[in-house]
Amino acid sequence: MTFGLLLAVKLAIAAMILAIGMSSALSDLNYLWFRPKLLLRSLLAMYVVVPLVMLAIVDLFPIAPAVKAALLVLAVSAGAPLLPRKISGIGNGAYIFSLVVTSSLVAIVVVPAWIAFLSPYFQPSASLLPLDVALIVGKSFLLPLTIGLILNRAAPAFSDKVAAHLLPAGGLLLIAAGGTVLALNWDIVLQVQTYGLLALLTLMLAALSAGHLLGGPSPDDRTALAVACATRHVGIATLVATAFPGVRTLVLVAAYTLCSAVVSVPYLFWRHRLTDQRNPRQPAGNPSTHGWQHTRSIAADPPPTAPSSGMPR
């Protein structure tokens, strides 16, 4: 049963990443690359601030070693492949997609480095080499994303149509598999106890704050980075967690995913209200204000070919 659920989780993640690639173009990737200040702030929030906060949390809170391992895996698993759907109607689609892809590419190097640095916090029975993490992340993300980008270039209309169905299908499969893992291993969730739950909530609030403060002057960029920091890359975290013996760490990763949704909803509601106040007369039937299609319409605008002194950020 456990093996089948883990396989379903991996297939769901691959399907969603494939769908993102199929609904994107190569020109979407380099939005952040021509904006070094925004790129630096984004990576600093996701890969430095949040892990350091988590290190402080696990040292301050009296929590079990297994809970520490799960929290640290989440802290270093930056990126959010579902981010464009999660903040539908808010944000610059080019920044969102470029952030998702760039942070995931950086993860191939940074996640193994963090795992190696944090190895004293993991159980002695856990065998996880940095090279193994790099291969897992590279194959699980780069391969389906590249295939999706190739399909988009060969048949863009067909790819967009398929991606519109594949992305939600993968999300439903991930929710079903993750929910089943939690239901079958609820006793592990109960072992987290009060301090473990406080550590989870502290991590999510700190991640939201870090992204919001480092997102720059643009309100939409701040919202996107805050949600990206709080959501983390569940796919990378799950894939790393499956390298540990048993399902304990994977179960806690699934529990974090649910807690993240609960904490992010009030923040997103607040940001939506601010967006509505800035744009009070959005046409009700305009498809560009809804969901993934909104992010695609913005992301399709080509970025500047070279940096200039007048470039924002």
C-alpha positions in Angstrom: 0.0 0.0 0.0 2.8 2.4 1.0 4.7 1.7 -2.2 1.7 2.4 -4.3 0.9 5.7 -2.5 4.5 6.9 -3.0 4.4 6.0 -6.6 1.1 7.9 -7.0 2.7 10.9 -5.3 5.6 10.9 -7.7 3.4 10.4 -10.8 1.2 13.3 -9.7 4.2 15.6 -9.2 5.6 14.6 -12.6 2.3 15.2 -14.3 1.9 18.7 -12.8 5.5 19.7 -13.8 4.9 18.3 -17.3 1.7 20.4 -17.5 3.5 23.5 -16.4 6.1 22.9 -19.1 3.4 22.3 -21.7 1.7 25.6 -20.9 4.9 27.7 -20.9 7.6 28.8 -23.3 11.3 29.1 -23.1 11.0 32.9 -23.2 9.2 32.7 -19.8 12.2 31.4 -18.1 14.6 34.3 -18.0 12.4 37.0 -16.5 14.3 36.9 -13.2 17.7 36.4 -14.9 17.5 40.0 -16.3 16.5 41.4 -12.8 19.4 40.4 -10.6 18.2 42.3 -7.5 14.8 40.6 -7.5 16.5 37.3 -8.2 18.9 37.7 -5.3 16.1 38.7 -2.9 13.9 35.8 -4.0 16.6 33.2 -3.6 17.8 34.7 -0.3 14.3 34.5 1.1 13.7 30.9 -0.1 17.1 29.3 0.4 18.8 31.2 3.2 16.3 33.0 5.5 13.7 30.2 5.8 16.3 27.4 6.5 18.1 29.6 9.0 14.9 30.3 10.8 14.1 26.6 10.9 17.5 25.8 12.3 16.8 28.2 15.2 13.3 26.6 15.7 14.6 23.0 15.9 17.2 24.1 18.4 14.8 26.1 20.6 11.8 23.7 20.6 12.0 20.3 22.4 10.7 18.2 19.5 11.4 14.7 18.4 14.3 13.9 16.0 11.9 12.6 13.3 9.9 15.9 13.5 13.2 17.9 13.3 14.2 15.9 10.2 10.8 16.6 8.5 10.9 20.3 9.3 14.5 20.7 8.0 13.6 18.8 4.8 10.7 21.2 4.2 12.9 24.2 5.1 15.5 23.5 2.4 12.9 22.4 -0.2 12.3 25.8 -1.8 10.1 26.4 -4.8 6.4 25.9 -5.4 5.3 24.3 -8.7 1.6 24.9 -8.0 2.2 28.6 -7.3 0.6 30.0 -10.5 -2.7 28.2 -9.7 -2.6 28.9 -6.0 -2.5 32.7 -6.4 -4.7 32.9 -9.4 -5.6 36.5 -10.3 -2.7 38.0 -8.4 0.9 38.6 -9.6 3.1 38.9 -12.6 2.9 35.6 -14.4 6.3 36.0 -15.9 7.9 36.5 -12.4 5.9 33.6 -10.9 6.9 31.1 -13.6 10.5 32.2 -13.7 10.6 32.0 -9.9 9.3 28.4 -9.9 11.7 27.2 -12.5 14.7 29.1 -11.3 14.3 28.1 -7.7 13.8 24.5 -8.7 17.0 24.6 -10.8 18.9 26.1 -8.0 17.6 23.3 -5.8 19.7 20.8 -7.6 22.8 22.3 -6.1 21.5 24.0 -2.9 19.3 21.2 -1.5 22.1 18.6 -1.5 24.4 21.1 0.1 21.9 21.9 2.9 21.1 18.2 3.4 24.9 17.5 3.8 25.2 20.4 6.2 22.2 19.4 8.3 23.1 15.7 8.4 23.7 15.7 12.2 20.0 16.4 12.7 18.8 13.3 10.8 18.4 9.8 12.1 21.6 7.7 11.9 19.6 5.1 9.9 18.9 7.6 7.1 21.2 7.2 4.1 21.0 10.2 1.8 24.0 11.3 -0.3 24.0 14.8 -1.8 24.6 13.3 -5.3 21.5 11.1 -4.8 19.4 14.2 -4.0 20.8 16.0 -7.0 19.9 13.1 -9.3 16.4 12.8 -7.8 15.6 16.5 -8.1 17.1 16.8 -11.6 15.3 13.8 -13.0 12.0 14.5 -11.3 11.8 18.2 -12.3 14.0 18.8 -15.3 12.9 15.8 -17.4 9.1 16.4 -17.3 9.6 20.2 -17.6 11.9 19.8 -20.6 9.4 17.4 -22.3 6.6 19.8 -21.6 8.5 22.7 -23.1 9.4 20.7 -26.2 5.7 19.7 -26.7 4.7 23.3 -26.3 7.1 24.5 -28.9 6.0 21.7 -31.3 2.2 22.1 -30.8 1.4 25.1 -28.6 -2.4 25.0 -29.0 -2.6 21.2 -28.3 -0.2 21.5 -25.3 -2.1 24.3 -23.7 -5.3 22.3 -24.0 -3.8 19.2 -22.5 -2.1 21.1 -19.8 -5.4 22.7 -18.7 -6.7 19.2 -17.8 -3.4 17.5 -16.8 -2.5 20.1 -14.1 -5.7 19.8 -12.0 -5.8 16.0 -12.5 -2.3 15.8 -11.1 -3.3 18.0 -8.2 -6.2 15.9 -7.4 -4.1 12.7 -7.5 -1.5 14.4 -5.2 -4.2 15.4 -2.7 -5.8 12.0 -2.8 -2.5 10.1 -2.3 -1.3 12.6 0.4 -4.6 12.4 2.2 -4.5 8.6 2.2 -1.0 8.6 3.6 -2.2 10.8 6.4 -5.3 8.7 7.1 -3.3 5.5 7.2 -0.6 7.0 9.5 -2.5 9.4 11.6 -0.8 8.0 14.7 2.5 9.5 13.4 0.8 12.9 13.1 -0.4 12.7 16.7 3.2 12.1 17.8 4.2 15.6 16.6 2.5 17.0 19.8 2.2 20.6 20.8 5.8 21.8 20.3 5.9 20.2 16.9 2.7 21.9 15.8 4.1 25.2 17.2 7.3 24.7 15.2 5.2 24.1 12.0 3.2 27.2 12.5 6.2 29.3 13.3 8.0 28.1 10.2 5.1 29.0 8.0 4.6 32.4 9.5 8.3 33.2 9.3 8.3 32.0 5.7 5.4 34.2 4.8 7.0 37.2 6.5 10.4 36.6 4.8 8.8 36.5 1.3 6.6 39.5 2.0 9.5 41.7 3.3 12.0 40.6 0.6 9.6 40.7 -2.4 10.5 44.3 -3.3 8.3 47.3 -3.9 5.8 45.5 -6.2 2.8 44.3 -4.1 2.2 41.4 -6.5 5.8 40.2 -6.3 5.7 40.4 -2.5 2.5 38.2 -2.5 4.0 35.7 -4.9 7.3 35.4 -3.0 5.5 35.1 0.4 3.3 32.2 -0.8 6.3 30.5 -2.5 8.3 30.7 0.7 5.4 29.4 2.8 4.3 26.7 0.4 7.8 25.3 -0.2 8.4 22.7 -3.0 6.2 19.9 -1.8 7.5 17.8 -4.7 11.1 18.1 -3.8 10.4 17.6 -0.1 8.4 14.5 -0.8 11.1 13.1 -3.1 13.7 13.8 -0.5 11.6 12.3 2.2 11.0 9.1 0.3 14.8 8.5 0.5 14.4 8.0 4.2 13.5 4.6 5.6 9.8 4.2 6.3 7.0 6.8 5.8 7.4 8.9 9.0 9.1 11.9 7.3 6.7 11.7 4.3 3.7 11.7 6.6 4.9 14.9 8.3 5.6 16.5 5.0 2.0 15.8 4.0 0.8 17.3 7.3 2.8 20.4 6.6 1.1 20.8 3.3 -2.3 20.9 4.9 -1.1 23.3 7.6 0.4 25.5 4.9 -2.9 25.8 3.1 -4.7 26.8 6.3 -2.1 29.5 7.1 -1.8 30.8 3.6 -5.6 31.3 3.1 -5.9 34.4 5.4 -2.8 36.0 3.9 -4.1 35.4 0.4 -7.6 36.8 1.4 -5.9 39.9 2.7 -3.8 40.3 -0.5 -6.8 39.7 -2.7 -8.7 42.5 -0.9 -5.8 44.9 -1.5 -5.7 43.9 -5.2 -9.4 44.5 -5.5 -9.0 47.9 -4.0 -6.3 48.8 -6.5 -8.3 47.4 -9.4 -12.0 48.0 -8.4 -13.5 47.6 -11.9 -12.1 44.4 -13.3 -14.5 43.0 -16.0 -16.3 40.0 -14.6 -16.0 37.9 -17.8 -12.4 38.6 -18.6 -10.6 35.3 -18.7 -7.3 36.9 -18.1 -8.1 37.5 -14.5 -8.7 33.9 -13.6 -6.3 31.0 -12.9 -3.5 29.7 -14.9 -4.7 31.4 -18.1 -4.0 34.8 -16.4 -0.4 33.8 -15.6 0.1 32.5 -19.1 -1.1 35.7 -20.7 1.5 37.7 -18.8 4.3 35.1 -19.0 3.9 35.0 -22.7 5.2 38.6 -23.0 8.8 38.4 -23.9 11.3 39.7 -21.4 13.9 42.3 -22.3 16.8 41.0 -24.3 19.4 42.7 -22.2 19.4 44.7 -18.9 19.3 48.5 -19.1 19.7 51.3 -16.7 16.0 52.0 -16.8 15.0 48.5 -15.9 12.7 48.3 -12.8 14.2 46.6 -9.7 
